[in-house]
Amino acid sequence: MANYCVPEKGKAALLVISAQRDYLRPGSPLHTKGAEGAVPVLRKLVDGFRAENAPIYHSIRLYRPDGSNVDACRRQAVEEGMRVCMPGSPGAEVFDELKPDPATRLDPDHLLKGKPQALAPNEWVFYRPRWGAFHGTALEDALRKREITTLVVCGFSFSTGLRATIYEASARDFRLVLIPDAVCCATEEAIKELGRIGIYLMTSDSCLKWLSGSGKAHAAA
């Protein structure tokens, strides 16, 4: 694997995609198979990055009731009454298990203006208007300012937000690590495809060992 793809743990940030309650809510159109099992793994990763004082970014979706900021494939459904990730709703919230303070609630007005909301000194949540976390957001600028070169990516759902984010990040020359046990809906073939663009794979445990300096990163096959 080319040296330009090797993760740099001293310049790594955790990027959590769409870890929101509507992905777990029974009956929700966004309910994701396997999501329940991923939540404890996500919590372990978040806690591990906090322990190392490494940056954490939570990327979320917020759908306006009129559908004006919704992806084309879901816009009509929202216009006709589908209610998911509504600004200010319980379903739009980041899982309490992942927050530094479970009592903290999102500020949708602030987030919809494109401004990050700080959850802790080295942890933020930000709104993205489309699948990928870089589209129409200030994420790249924030990462460059902090000299972040490596993104550890996890969350929901692989087929939409996660995969789009990975390709957007790769196009911007970020070094990438995917945590398969902390994602949902990823097929073995889809994971293998990522190896062709230099993505590294780690389990959550091996990632935290690597982050603390006691483990190695391995490229996707």
DONUPA-627224 format. One line per field, with one value per residue (C-alpha): residue in one letter; chain; x, z, y; residue number from 0. Coordinates in Angstrom, 3 decimals. Example, Ala and Ser with C-alpha at 12.3 -4.5 7.8 and 13.67 -1.06 7.14 Angstrom:
2
res	A/S
chain	A/A
px	12.300/13.670
pz	7.800/7.140
py	-4.500/-1.060
n	0/1
***
This chain:
221
res	M/A/N/Y/C/V/P/E/K/G/K/A/A/L/L/V/I/S/A/Q/R/D/Y/L/R/P/G/S/P/L/H/T/K/G/A/E/G/A/V/P/V/L/R/K/L/V/D/G/F/R/A/E/N/A/P/I/Y/H/S/I/R/L/Y/R/P/D/G/S/N/V/D/A/C/R/R/Q/A/V/E/E/G/M/R/V/C/M/P/G/S/P/G/A/E/V/F/D/E/L/K/P/D/P/A/T/R/L/D/P/D/H/L/L/K/G/K/P/Q/A/L/A/P/N/E/W/V/F/Y/R/P/R/W/G/A/F/H/G/T/A/L/E/D/A/L/R/K/R/E/I/T/T/L/V/V/C/G/F/S/F/S/T/G/L/R/A/T/I/Y/E/A/S/A/R/D/F/R/L/V/L/I/P/D/A/V/C/C/A/T/E/E/A/I/K/E/L/G/R/I/G/I/Y/L/M/T/S/D/S/C/L/K/W/L/S/G/S/G/K/A/H/A/A/A
chain	A/A/A/A/A/A/A/A/A/A/A/A/A/A/A/A/A/A/A/A/A/A/A/A/A/A/A/A/A/A/A/A/A/A/A/A/A/A/A/A/A/A/A/A/A/A/A/A/A/A/A/A/A/A/A/A/A/A/A/A/A/A/A/A/A/A/A/A/A/A/A/A/A/A/A/A/A/A/A/A/A/A/A/A/A/A/A/A/A/A/A/A/A/A/A/A/A/A/A/A/A/A/A/A/A/A/A/A/A/A/A/A/A/A/A/A/A/A/A/A/A/A/A/A/A/A/A/A/A/A/A/A/A/A/A/A/A/A/A/A/A/A/A/A/A/A/A/A/A/A/A/A/A/A/A/A/A/A/A/A/A/A/A/A/A/A/A/A/A/A/A/A/A/A/A/A/A/A/A/A/A/A/A/A/A/A/A/A/A/A/A/A/A/A/A/A/A/A/A/A/A/A/A/A/A/A/A/A/A/A/A/A/A/A/A/A/A/A/A/A/A
px	0.000/1.298/2.748/0.287/-2.538/-0.974/-2.960/-1.183/-2.373/-0.997/-3.133/-6.284/-9.892/-12.986/-15.856/-19.201/-21.887/-25.607/-25.563/-29.106/-32.096/-34.245/-31.829/-32.899/-36.530/-38.902/-41.001/-38.716/-38.043/-34.379/-34.234/-30.997/-30.425/-27.676/-27.721/-28.461/-25.333/-23.163/-24.076/-21.884/-18.979/-19.457/-19.489/-16.231/-14.608/-15.855/-14.687/-11.301/-10.773/-11.774/-9.258/-6.528/-7.799/-8.210/-10.800/-14.295/-16.822/-20.448/-22.066/-25.880/-28.841/-31.747/-34.742/-36.936/-40.668/-41.136/-38.414/-36.398/-33.070/-33.759/-32.060/-34.020/-34.814/-36.507/-37.843/-41.296/-41.778/-40.946/-43.231/-46.006/-45.531/-42.581/-41.079/-37.465/-34.576/-36.908/-35.085/-35.701/-37.282/-36.094/-35.344/-32.809/-30.741/-27.349/-27.527/-27.187/-24.612/-22.262/-22.523/-20.072/-23.152/-26.388/-28.409/-26.994/-29.452/-28.809/-29.383/-31.025/-31.173/-27.438/-26.612/-28.779/-26.816/-23.746/-22.171/-20.664/-22.021/-19.370/-20.146/-16.782/-13.442/-12.343/-15.691/-18.298/-21.515/-22.303/-25.136/-24.629/-27.242/-26.539/-25.107/-21.436/-20.035/-18.027/-20.816/-21.882/-20.121/-17.068/-15.612/-12.588/-11.573/-11.915/-9.743/-7.068/-6.853/-6.205/-3.739/-5.825/-4.656/-6.453/-10.136/-11.455/-14.960/-17.894/-21.663/-24.825/-25.521/-22.764/-24.780/-25.501/-23.727/-20.719/-19.723/-20.330/-18.192/-15.365/-15.212/-15.418/-12.595/-10.466/-10.928/-9.510/-6.448/-7.338/-5.961/-8.866/-9.657/-12.988/-14.184/-16.338/-17.739/-18.928/-20.892/-24.132/-25.174/-21.653/-21.235/-17.971/-17.676/-18.243/-15.482/-13.108/-13.814/-12.509/-9.116/-8.691/-8.678/-6.330/-8.752/-7.433/-9.554/-9.428/-11.714/-12.692/-10.284/-7.362/-8.092/-7.908/-4.679/-3.270/-4.405/-2.646/0.511/0.361/-1.043/-0.663/-3.003/-3.756/-4.959/-8.212/-7.684
pz	0.000/-0.914/1.920/1.121/2.383/5.658/8.646/10.924/14.479/15.753/13.180/13.356/14.051/14.566/12.164/13.289/10.612/11.439/14.918/15.465/17.235/14.109/12.857/15.810/16.271/15.520/12.461/11.316/7.550/8.486/10.821/9.959/10.310/12.835/14.226/17.798/17.903/16.588/19.306/22.088/19.640/18.666/22.331/22.886/19.982/21.108/24.678/23.394/21.269/24.186/26.398/23.861/23.489/19.761/17.815/17.295/14.700/14.687/11.279/11.312/8.993/9.657/7.310/7.137/7.102/3.684/2.163/0.941/2.174/1.571/-0.970/-4.213/-3.589/-0.241/-0.839/-2.041/0.882/3.337/1.487/1.815/5.550/6.283/9.494/10.174/11.552/12.028/13.526/17.271/17.372/19.660/16.593/15.267/18.443/18.656/20.859/24.497/24.917/22.578/24.086/26.686/28.609/27.861/28.853/25.964/23.149/19.586/18.535/15.107/14.266/14.880/12.993/9.970/9.502/8.883/12.271/14.359/17.844/20.445/22.707/24.509/24.067/21.280/20.049/17.690/15.902/12.486/9.976/6.446/3.742/1.609/1.910/2.225/5.249/3.062/0.742/1.618/5.005/6.596/7.613/5.323/6.522/10.156/9.564/7.657/10.374/12.953/10.621/10.587/7.864/8.909/9.406/11.275/9.910/11.542/12.009/9.863/7.102/4.898/1.672/1.851/4.176/5.069/1.554/0.163/2.924/2.306/-1.386/-0.701/1.843/-0.501/-3.262/-0.830/-0.093/3.499/4.853/5.809/8.275/8.291/11.396/10.039/13.453/13.972/10.719/9.342/5.978/4.622/2.429/2.140/-1.521/-0.724/1.878/-0.619/-3.131/-0.652/-0.673/-4.264/-3.147/-0.208/2.697/5.837/7.951/11.719/14.303/17.074/19.476/17.052/16.243/19.881/20.329/17.261/18.548/21.875/20.107/20.704/17.396/13.607/10.812/7.984/4.498/3.130/1.006
py	0.000/3.434/5.483/8.251/6.027/4.837/6.190/8.655/8.140/11.434/13.231/11.126/12.100/9.952/10.661/9.212/9.178/9.492/7.949/9.227/7.727/7.401/4.729/2.579/3.583/0.665/1.459/4.265/4.331/4.778/1.790/0.016/-3.705/-4.411/-0.885/-1.987/-4.132/-1.313/1.193/-0.328/-0.523/3.110/4.060/2.180/4.026/7.423/6.788/5.626/8.720/10.919/9.133/9.938/13.534/12.889/14.950/13.562/14.755/13.618/14.130/14.222/14.711/17.080/16.985/20.067/19.160/20.835/18.624/21.598/20.204/16.503/14.235/13.899/10.219/10.999/14.498/13.519/11.134/13.927/16.348/13.754/13.300/11.023/12.325/11.319/13.365/16.310/19.328/19.392/15.935/13.111/10.985/13.482/13.362/11.696/8.597/9.626/6.840/8.708/12.172/13.484/14.645/12.732/15.797/17.843/18.412/19.483/23.091/22.645/26.356/26.670/23.469/24.240/27.461/25.319/25.977/23.167/22.588/21.827/18.883/18.965/20.795/18.415/17.122/18.570/17.722/19.186/19.006/17.744/18.443/15.335/11.806/12.718/14.545/16.953/18.078/21.620/21.568/23.172/19.805/19.917/23.381/22.296/19.230/21.161/23.814/21.103/19.356/16.185/13.794/10.593/9.849/6.835/6.354/4.551/4.825/4.414/3.505/2.099/2.089/5.832/8.269/6.161/5.163/8.654/10.137/7.682/8.540/12.272/12.017/9.912/12.496/15.075/12.901/12.066/8.787/6.549/3.789/1.955/0.080/-2.799/-3.808/-0.235/0.118/-1.328/-2.751/-3.267/-6.347/-8.238/-7.259/-3.581/-3.708/-5.325/-2.558/-0.011/-1.699/-0.562/3.075/2.614/2.249/0.564/-1.776/-2.209/-3.700/-1.328/-3.036/-2.959/0.687/1.704/-0.258/1.494/4.873/4.296/3.163/-0.596/-1.858/-1.662/-0.662/-3.096/-2.237/-3.620/-6.742
n	0/1/2/3/4/5/6/7/8/9/10/11/12/13/14/15/16/17/18/19/20/21/22/23/24/25/26/27/28/29/30/31/32/33/34/35/36/37/38/39/40/41/42/43/44/45/46/47/48/49/50/51/52/53/54/55/56/57/58/59/60/61/62/63/64/65/66/67/68/69/70/71/72/73/74/75/76/77/78/79/80/81/82/83/84/85/86/87/88/89/90/91/92/93/94/95/96/97/98/99/100/101/102/103/104/105/106/107/108/109/110/111/112/113/114/115/116/117/118/119/120/121/122/123/124/125/126/127/128/129/130/131/132/133/134/135/136/137/138/139/140/141/142/143/144/145/146/147/148/149/150/151/152/153/154/155/156/157/158/159/160/161/162/163/164/165/166/167/168/169/170/171/172/173/174/175/176/177/178/179/180/181/182/183/184/185/186/187/188/189/190/191/192/193/194/195/196/197/198/199/200/201/202/203/204/205/206/207/208/209/210/211/212/213/214/215/216/217/218/219/220
***
